[in-house]
């Protein structure tokens, strides 16, 4: 038990040392023309939404944070993977390269990679420009499985048929953004992450940031940004302010305006340069799978960051913002409200669902210390040993198929967090996807007993994924059921032996 307490203390100390949180000024909502009641309604509705786990939400008005919540076990210091929300950061990098005359929208894609071109190229490939990539109008049919099948992403992309004339047909494709990332690296001599660190992040106090890399040593671009929510809020505020941060022009105003304007007929309202147009007037957003958003609303001087794991299509969340929250904002400060104290209390109290059940079960007397053999599975679990710990904790000692071991503490009616060995589960499987990620990763777990069934939820809190498990103990064997937050309604069942 002492080891577990020390490990948890180490996690807290390490995260605290690396955290770059509370950099942005805070304000009461009313001082910025935002009713605290409107934030309470928004946060409650988001948190209670079905098939959705909110991991963080930050609301800014007039450059100040007026509301934020991180349902336990998530916390401000944790980084979060951004999926396709990463694309907008690639656009910012491309814009800076254009500002420096290293790149032009009219540059032909093929000219950057002559060594990867097929022996003969079609007219459409020859005509494809940087602008065509930025607007998702490359002319190439998307191949979402490519990144899991080959290590030569550039050569494979350039070798594909180009059935449509570039610039005419919108086809959303993460590999198109990867090509932009590769081009930025080609013209700057730095990866997109290195370039952003030098030109943007270093001026904004953003140091806790990573980005997945391809087998070719290029930031994946279309996904893979791993960053804290408050850092995203800084990026959103710089975006809202026309490329300016603390008086410094990070990206030209011209580029911000171009990337934020409709350039193609994508989605319901149009697509800019790696940016989505929105239902609400003037609003634009970065948008990633499972609900990763940076929303910028110039008309209301608002920035909203949302990270979550949601099976919705995102429209319910966005409609809460457009239809319910934004209309309540006013241009002048509001009188102080007692609702503000309620908001503060709620923000501190939100928690993700706690598994049902009691603290203890007689089953543990029979199984404590025994080895549970788990059949082959995609999570790499091989052997599990449960042990009752102190302070209402259950300890799950886990051995993985690669031989690594670690202990996952599980709290009763509260979350227990510790480092895990290796990598958390991921909803996609690009080759070498862990390249560029420093780790370690953390698992936070909570449990409850219902007779002979152990319910245990595990959230990988500095990632995005979660596992929901039940262990049914009967007749000398265990039925393990696992579902996750990225495969809707899919439950895997395993019959485990006990030694």
C-alpha positions as CSV (number, residue, x, y, z in Angstrom):
1,X,0.0,0.0,0.0
2,X,2.9,2.3,0.8
3,X,4.1,1.9,-2.8
4,X,0.7,2.8,-4.2
5,X,0.5,6.0,-2.1
6,X,4.0,7.0,-3.0
7,X,3.2,6.3,-6.7
8,X,0.1,8.5,-6.5
9,X,2.0,11.2,-4.8
10,X,4.7,11.0,-7.5
11,X,2.1,11.3,-10.2
12,X,0.7,14.4,-8.6
13,X,4.1,15.9,-8.1
14,X,5.2,15.2,-11.6
15,X,2.1,16.6,-13.2
16,X,2.2,19.6,-11.0
17,X,5.8,20.3,-12.0
18,X,4.9,20.1,-15.7
19,X,1.6,21.8,-15.6
20,X,1.2,25.1,-17.3
21,X,-2.3,25.9,-16.0
22,X,-3.9,29.1,-14.7
23,X,-1.8,31.2,-17.1
24,X,-4.9,32.8,-18.6
25,X,-6.6,35.5,-16.4
26,X,-9.8,34.3,-14.7
27,X,-12.8,36.5,-14.1
28,X,-16.3,36.1,-12.6
29,X,-18.7,35.5,-15.5
30,X,-20.8,38.5,-14.6
31,X,-17.9,40.9,-15.0
32,X,-17.7,39.8,-18.7
33,X,-21.4,39.9,-19.4
34,X,-22.0,36.2,-18.8
35,X,-24.7,35.0,-16.4
36,X,-23.3,32.3,-14.1
37,X,-26.7,30.7,-14.5
38,X,-26.1,30.3,-18.2
39,X,-22.8,28.5,-17.5
40,X,-24.4,26.2,-14.9
41,X,-27.1,25.3,-17.5
42,X,-24.5,24.7,-20.2
43,X,-22.2,22.6,-18.0
44,X,-25.0,20.6,-16.5
45,X,-26.5,19.8,-19.9
46,X,-23.0,18.8,-21.3
47,X,-22.2,16.7,-18.3
48,X,-25.6,14.9,-18.3
49,X,-25.7,14.2,-22.0
50,X,-26.3,10.6,-22.8
51,X,-23.5,8.6,-24.4
52,X,-21.0,11.3,-23.6
53,X,-18.2,11.7,-21.1
54,X,-16.9,15.3,-20.8
55,X,-13.2,15.5,-20.0
56,X,-12.8,19.2,-20.0
57,X,-14.6,22.4,-20.9
58,X,-13.3,26.0,-20.8
59,X,-15.3,29.1,-21.7
60,X,-13.6,32.4,-22.3
61,X,-15.1,35.8,-22.8
62,X,-13.1,39.0,-23.6
63,X,-9.8,37.1,-23.1
64,X,-10.6,35.7,-19.7
65,X,-11.7,32.3,-18.4
66,X,-15.2,32.7,-17.0
67,X,-16.0,29.0,-16.5
68,X,-14.3,25.6,-16.7
69,X,-14.8,22.1,-15.5
70,X,-12.9,18.9,-15.5
71,X,-15.1,16.0,-14.3
72,X,-13.1,13.7,-12.0
73,X,-10.9,11.8,-12.6
74,X,-9.8,14.3,-15.3
75,X,-7.9,17.5,-14.3
76,X,-6.5,20.6,-15.9
77,X,-2.9,19.4,-16.0
78,X,-3.6,16.4,-18.2
79,X,-2.8,16.5,-21.9
80,X,-5.5,15.1,-24.2
81,X,-5.2,13.7,-27.7
82,X,-7.0,15.9,-30.2
83,X,-7.7,13.7,-33.3
84,X,-8.7,15.9,-36.2
85,X,-8.8,19.1,-34.2
86,X,-5.0,18.8,-34.8
87,X,-5.6,19.9,-38.4
88,X,-6.3,23.5,-37.5
89,X,-2.8,23.7,-35.9
90,X,-1.3,22.4,-39.2
91,X,-3.1,25.2,-41.0
92,X,-1.6,27.8,-38.6
93,X,1.9,26.3,-39.3
94,X,1.3,26.5,-43.0
95,X,0.1,30.1,-42.7
96,X,3.3,31.0,-40.8
97,X,5.4,29.4,-43.6
98,X,3.4,31.4,-46.2
99,X,3.9,34.6,-44.1
100,X,7.7,33.9,-44.3
101,X,7.6,33.3,-48.1
102,X,8.7,29.7,-47.6
103,X,5.4,28.5,-49.2
104,X,2.6,29.6,-51.5
105,X,-0.9,28.4,-51.9
106,X,-0.3,27.9,-55.6
107,X,2.7,25.7,-55.1
108,X,2.3,22.3,-56.8
109,X,2.3,19.3,-54.3
110,X,4.3,17.1,-56.7
111,X,7.2,19.5,-56.8
112,X,8.0,19.0,-53.1
113,X,8.5,15.2,-53.4
114,X,10.1,14.3,-56.8
115,X,11.7,11.2,-55.2
116,X,8.4,9.8,-54.2
117,X,6.5,10.3,-57.5
118,X,5.4,7.4,-59.7
119,X,7.2,6.9,-63.0
120,X,4.5,8.9,-64.8
121,X,2.0,11.3,-63.2
122,X,-1.5,12.2,-64.3
123,X,-2.5,15.8,-65.0
124,X,-4.6,16.0,-61.9
125,X,-1.7,15.0,-59.7
126,X,0.5,17.5,-61.5
127,X,-2.1,20.3,-61.0
128,X,-2.7,19.6,-57.3
129,X,-1.7,22.6,-55.1
130,X,-1.2,23.4,-51.4
131,X,-4.5,25.2,-51.5
132,X,-6.2,22.0,-52.7
133,X,-4.8,20.2,-49.7
134,X,-5.9,22.9,-47.2
135,X,-9.5,22.8,-48.5
136,X,-9.7,19.0,-48.7
137,X,-10.1,19.1,-52.4
138,X,-7.1,17.1,-53.4
139,X,-9.0,15.0,-56.0
140,X,-7.9,11.8,-54.3
141,X,-10.4,9.3,-52.8
142,X,-9.7,9.1,-49.0
143,X,-8.1,5.9,-47.9
144,X,-8.5,5.7,-44.1
145,X,-6.8,2.4,-43.8
146,X,-3.5,3.4,-45.5
147,X,-1.8,4.6,-42.4
148,X,-2.1,1.1,-40.9
149,X,-0.9,-0.7,-43.9
150,X,2.4,0.9,-45.0
151,X,5.3,2.8,-43.6
152,X,5.7,4.9,-46.8
153,X,2.8,7.4,-46.5
154,X,4.0,10.1,-48.9
155,X,4.9,7.6,-51.7
156,X,1.6,5.8,-51.2
157,X,-0.4,9.0,-51.3
158,X,1.2,10.3,-54.4
159,X,0.8,6.9,-56.1
160,X,-2.9,6.8,-55.7
161,X,-5.3,7.6,-58.6
162,X,-6.6,11.2,-58.7
163,X,-10.1,10.8,-60.3
164,X,-11.3,14.3,-59.6
165,X,-9.9,17.6,-60.7
166,X,-8.2,19.2,-57.7
167,X,-10.0,22.1,-56.2
168,X,-13.5,20.9,-57.2
169,X,-14.7,18.0,-55.0
170,X,-14.6,18.2,-51.2
171,X,-13.4,14.9,-49.6
172,X,-12.4,15.0,-46.0
173,X,-9.1,13.1,-45.6
174,X,-6.6,13.1,-42.7
175,X,-3.8,12.0,-45.1
176,X,-4.2,15.2,-47.0
177,X,-3.3,17.1,-43.8
178,X,-0.4,14.7,-43.3
179,X,0.9,15.9,-46.7
180,X,0.6,19.5,-45.6
181,X,2.6,18.6,-42.5
182,X,5.2,17.0,-44.7
183,X,5.4,20.1,-46.9
184,X,5.9,22.4,-43.9
185,X,8.7,20.2,-42.7
186,X,10.2,20.2,-46.2
187,X,10.3,24.0,-46.5
188,X,11.2,24.8,-42.9
189,X,13.6,22.0,-42.1
190,X,11.5,21.4,-38.9
191,X,8.6,19.2,-38.0
192,X,5.3,21.0,-37.6
193,X,5.6,20.7,-33.8
194,X,9.2,22.1,-33.8
195,X,8.1,24.9,-36.1
196,X,5.1,25.7,-33.9
197,X,7.2,25.6,-30.8
198,X,9.7,28.1,-32.2
199,X,7.2,30.5,-33.9
200,X,4.1,30.2,-31.7
201,X,4.2,28.1,-28.6
202,X,7.4,29.6,-27.2
203,X,5.7,33.1,-27.2
204,X,2.5,31.7,-25.5
205,X,4.0,29.8,-22.6
206,X,3.1,26.4,-24.2
207,X,5.7,23.8,-23.4
208,X,3.7,20.7,-22.4
209,X,2.8,19.5,-25.9
210,X,3.6,16.4,-28.1
211,X,2.5,15.2,-31.5
212,X,2.4,11.7,-33.0
213,X,4.9,11.0,-35.8
214,X,4.6,8.8,-38.8
215,X,7.1,6.1,-39.7
216,X,8.7,8.7,-41.9
217,X,9.5,11.0,-39.0
218,X,6.8,13.6,-39.8
219,X,4.1,14.8,-37.5
220,X,0.9,13.0,-38.4
221,X,-0.8,16.4,-39.0
222,X,-4.4,15.2,-39.5
223,X,-4.4,13.8,-35.9
224,X,-2.1,13.2,-33.0
225,X,-1.7,16.5,-31.2
226,X,-1.4,15.9,-27.5
227,X,-1.9,19.0,-25.5
228,X,-3.5,20.6,-22.4
229,X,-6.9,22.2,-22.7
230,X,-5.8,25.5,-21.4
231,X,-3.1,25.6,-24.1
232,X,-5.8,25.1,-26.7
233,X,-7.7,28.0,-25.1
234,X,-4.6,30.1,-25.7
235,X,-4.5,29.1,-29.3
236,X,-8.2,29.9,-29.6
237,X,-7.8,33.3,-28.1
238,X,-4.9,34.1,-30.5
239,X,-7.1,32.9,-33.4
240,X,-9.9,35.1,-32.2
241,X,-7.5,38.1,-31.9
242,X,-6.4,37.9,-35.5
243,X,-3.2,36.0,-34.8
244,X,-2.0,38.3,-32.0
245,X,-0.9,37.0,-28.5
246,X,0.1,39.5,-25.8
247,X,0.7,42.2,-28.5
248,X,2.8,40.0,-30.7
249,X,1.7,39.0,-34.2
250,X,2.1,35.3,-34.2
251,X,0.3,34.6,-37.5
252,X,-0.7,37.3,-40.0
253,X,-4.2,38.6,-39.7
254,X,-4.6,37.9,-43.4
255,X,-4.0,34.2,-42.9
256,X,-6.4,34.0,-39.9
257,X,-9.1,35.6,-42.1
258,X,-8.4,33.3,-45.0
259,X,-8.3,30.1,-43.0
260,X,-11.5,31.2,-41.1
261,X,-13.5,32.0,-44.3
262,X,-15.5,29.5,-46.4
263,X,-13.2,28.1,-49.1
264,X,-15.0,24.9,-50.0
265,X,-18.5,23.4,-49.7
266,X,-17.7,20.9,-46.9
267,X,-20.1,20.0,-44.1
268,X,-23.3,21.9,-43.4
269,X,-21.9,25.4,-43.6
270,X,-18.6,25.2,-45.4
271,X,-14.9,24.6,-44.8
272,X,-12.0,26.9,-44.7
273,X,-8.3,26.0,-44.5
274,X,-8.5,23.0,-42.1
275,X,-11.3,24.8,-40.3
276,X,-15.1,24.2,-40.1
277,X,-17.7,26.9,-40.5
278,X,-20.5,26.8,-38.0
279,X,-24.3,27.3,-37.7
280,X,-23.8,30.4,-35.5
281,X,-22.8,33.6,-37.4
282,X,-19.1,34.2,-37.6
283,X,-18.3,31.1,-35.5
284,X,-15.6,28.7,-36.7
285,X,-14.1,25.6,-35.1
286,X,-11.4,23.0,-35.0
287,X,-13.1,19.7,-34.8
288,X,-11.8,16.2,-33.8
289,X,-13.3,12.7,-33.4
290,X,-15.2,11.9,-30.2
291,X,-15.8,15.6,-29.7
292,X,-12.6,17.6,-29.5
293,X,-13.3,21.3,-30.2
294,X,-11.8,24.7,-30.2
295,X,-14.7,27.0,-31.0
296,X,-14.1,30.7,-31.8
297,X,-17.1,33.1,-31.9
298,X,-15.9,36.6,-32.9
299,X,-19.4,38.1,-32.8
300,X,-19.6,37.3,-29.1
301,X,-15.8,37.5,-28.3
302,X,-15.9,34.0,-27.0
303,X,-13.5,31.0,-27.1
304,X,-14.7,27.5,-26.0
305,X,-12.5,24.4,-25.6
306,X,-14.2,21.0,-25.2
307,X,-12.6,17.6,-24.9
308,X,-14.8,14.6,-24.5
309,X,-15.6,11.1,-25.6
310,X,-19.0,11.2,-27.2
311,X,-21.0,8.9,-29.5
312,X,-23.1,11.8,-30.7
313,X,-22.3,13.6,-33.9
314,X,-21.4,16.7,-32.0
315,X,-24.5,18.6,-33.0
316,X,-26.2,18.4,-29.7
317,X,-23.2,19.8,-27.9
318,X,-22.8,22.6,-30.4
319,X,-26.5,23.4,-30.5
320,X,-26.4,23.9,-26.7
321,X,-23.8,26.6,-27.3
322,X,-25.5,28.2,-30.3
323,X,-29.1,28.1,-29.2
324,X,-29.0,28.2,-25.4
325,X,-25.7,29.7,-24.1
326,X,-24.6,32.4,-26.5
327,X,-28.0,34.2,-26.7
328,X,-27.7,34.9,-23.0
329,X,-24.5,36.9,-23.2
330,X,-24.7,40.7,-23.0
331,X,-22.2,43.4,-23.9
332,X,-22.0,45.1,-20.5
333,X,-21.0,43.7,-17.1
334,X,-23.8,42.2,-15.0
335,X,-24.4,42.7,-11.3
336,X,-22.7,40.2,-9.0
337,X,-24.9,37.0,-8.6
338,X,-25.2,34.4,-5.9
339,X,-25.3,31.9,-8.8
340,X,-21.5,32.4,-9.1
341,X,-20.9,30.5,-5.8
342,X,-23.2,27.7,-7.1
343,X,-21.1,27.6,-10.3
344,X,-17.9,27.3,-8.4
345,X,-19.3,24.5,-6.3
346,X,-20.6,22.6,-9.3
347,X,-17.3,23.0,-11.2
348,X,-15.4,21.4,-8.4
349,X,-17.9,18.5,-7.9
350,X,-18.5,17.1,-11.4
351,X,-17.4,13.5,-11.7
352,X,-17.8,10.8,-14.3
353,X,-20.0,7.8,-13.5
354,X,-19.0,5.8,-10.5
355,X,-19.5,2.0,-10.9
356,X,-22.5,0.6,-9.0
357,X,-21.9,-1.7,-6.0
358,X,-20.5,-2.1,-2.5
359,X,-17.0,-1.8,-1.2
360,X,-16.4,-5.5,-0.4
361,X,-17.5,-9.0,-1.5
362,X,-16.9,-12.4,0.0
363,X,-15.6,-13.4,-3.5
364,X,-12.4,-11.6,-2.7
365,X,-11.6,-14.0,0.1
366,X,-11.4,-16.8,-2.5
367,X,-9.7,-14.9,-5.3
368,X,-7.3,-12.6,-3.6
369,X,-3.8,-13.3,-4.8
370,X,-4.9,-15.9,-7.4
371,X,-3.8,-15.5,-11.1
372,X,-6.6,-14.8,-13.6
373,X,-5.6,-15.8,-17.1
374,X,-7.1,-13.5,-19.8
375,X,-7.6,-14.8,-23.3
376,X,-5.9,-12.9,-26.2
377,X,-7.3,-9.4,-26.5
378,X,-6.5,-6.1,-28.2
379,X,-5.6,-4.5,-24.8
380,X,-2.6,-6.7,-24.3
381,X,-3.9,-8.0,-20.9
382,X,-2.5,-11.5,-20.1
383,X,-2.7,-12.1,-16.3
384,X,-4.6,-10.2,-13.6
385,X,-4.3,-10.6,-9.8
386,X,-6.7,-8.8,-7.5
387,X,-5.7,-7.7,-4.0
388,X,-7.7,-5.8,-1.4
389,X,-5.8,-2.6,-0.5
390,X,-6.1,-0.1,2.3
391,X,-8.1,3.1,2.2
392,X,-11.0,1.4,0.4
393,X,-8.9,0.5,-2.6
394,X,-8.8,-2.6,-4.7
395,X,-5.5,-3.3,-6.4
396,X,-5.4,-4.9,-9.9
397,X,-1.9,-6.2,-10.6
398,X,-1.7,-6.5,-14.4
399,X,0.8,-8.5,-16.5
400,X,0.7,-7.7,-20.3
401,X,1.6,-9.9,-23.2
402,X,4.9,-8.0,-23.7
403,X,6.0,-9.0,-20.2
404,X,5.5,-5.5,-18.6
405,X,3.6,-5.3,-15.3
406,X,1.9,-2.6,-13.3
407,X,-0.6,-2.1,-10.6
408,X,-3.8,-0.2,-11.2
409,X,-5.4,1.0,-8.0
410,X,-9.2,1.3,-8.0
411,X,-10.9,3.5,-5.5
412,X,-14.4,2.9,-4.0
413,X,-16.7,5.8,-4.8
414,X,-13.6,7.9,-5.7
415,X,-11.0,7.7,-8.3
416,X,-7.5,6.3,-7.8
417,X,-4.7,7.2,-10.3
418,X,-1.3,5.7,-11.1
419,X,1.0,5.3,-14.1
420,X,0.4,2.4,-16.5
421,X,3.0,0.4,-18.4
422,X,3.1,1.1,-22.0
423,X,0.3,2.7,-24.0
424,X,-3.4,3.2,-23.4
425,X,-6.0,1.9,-25.8
426,X,-6.5,3.8,-29.0
427,X,-9.4,3.9,-31.4
428,X,-7.1,4.0,-34.5
429,X,-4.1,1.9,-35.3
430,X,-1.6,3.8,-37.5
431,X,1.8,2.1,-37.7
432,X,4.2,3.2,-34.9
433,X,1.5,5.6,-33.6
434,X,3.3,6.0,-30.3
435,X,6.3,7.8,-31.9
436,X,6.5,11.4,-30.7
437,X,4.6,10.7,-27.5
438,X,6.7,11.0,-24.3
439,X,4.4,9.4,-21.7
440,X,4.0,8.1,-19.1
441,X,0.3,7.6,-19.3
442,X,-2.0,7.4,-16.3
443,X,-5.0,5.2,-15.5
444,X,-7.7,6.3,-13.0
445,X,-10.1,3.6,-11.8
446,X,-13.1,3.1,-9.6
447,X,-15.0,0.0,-8.6
448,X,-18.1,-1.5,-6.9
449,X,-19.2,-5.0,-6.1
450,X,-22.7,-6.4,-6.9
451,X,-22.7,-9.8,-5.3
452,X,-20.3,-11.9,-7.3
453,X,-19.8,-9.2,-10.0
454,X,-17.0,-6.6,-9.9
455,X,-17.7,-3.4,-11.9
456,X,-14.6,-1.4,-12.7
457,X,-14.2,1.7,-14.9
458,X,-10.7,2.8,-16.0
459,X,-10.1,6.2,-17.6
460,X,-6.8,7.0,-19.3
461,X,-6.8,10.5,-18.1
462,X,-4.0,12.0,-20.1
463,X,-5.2,10.5,-23.3
464,X,-8.9,10.0,-24.3
465,X,-10.0,6.4,-24.0
466,X,-11.7,4.5,-21.2
467,X,-12.6,0.9,-20.5
468,X,-15.7,-0.2,-18.7
469,X,-15.3,-3.8,-17.3
470,X,-17.3,-6.3,-15.4
471,X,-15.8,-9.4,-13.9
472,X,-18.4,-12.1,-13.1
473,X,-16.9,-14.8,-10.8
474,X,-18.6,-18.2,-10.8
475,X,-17.9,-21.9,-11.0
476,X,-14.1,-21.6,-11.0
477,X,-14.0,-19.2,-13.9
478,X,-14.6,-15.6,-14.7
479,X,-16.5,-13.9,-17.5
480,X,-14.8,-10.7,-18.3
481,X,-16.9,-8.1,-20.3
482,X,-15.1,-5.0,-21.7
483,X,-16.6,-2.1,-23.5
484,X,-14.9,1.2,-24.3
485,X,-15.7,4.8,-25.1
486,X,-14.8,4.6,-28.8
487,X,-16.8,1.6,-30.2
488,X,-20.5,2.3,-29.7
489,X,-22.5,-0.5,-28.1
490,X,-19.7,-3.1,-28.6
491,X,-19.1,-5.4,-25.7
492,X,-16.3,-8.0,-25.8
493,X,-16.6,-11.1,-23.6
494,X,-13.8,-13.3,-22.4
495,X,-13.9,-16.5,-20.4
496,X,-10.9,-16.4,-18.0
497,X,-9.4,-19.3,-16.1
498,X,-8.2,-19.0,-12.4
499,X,-5.0,-20.6,-11.3
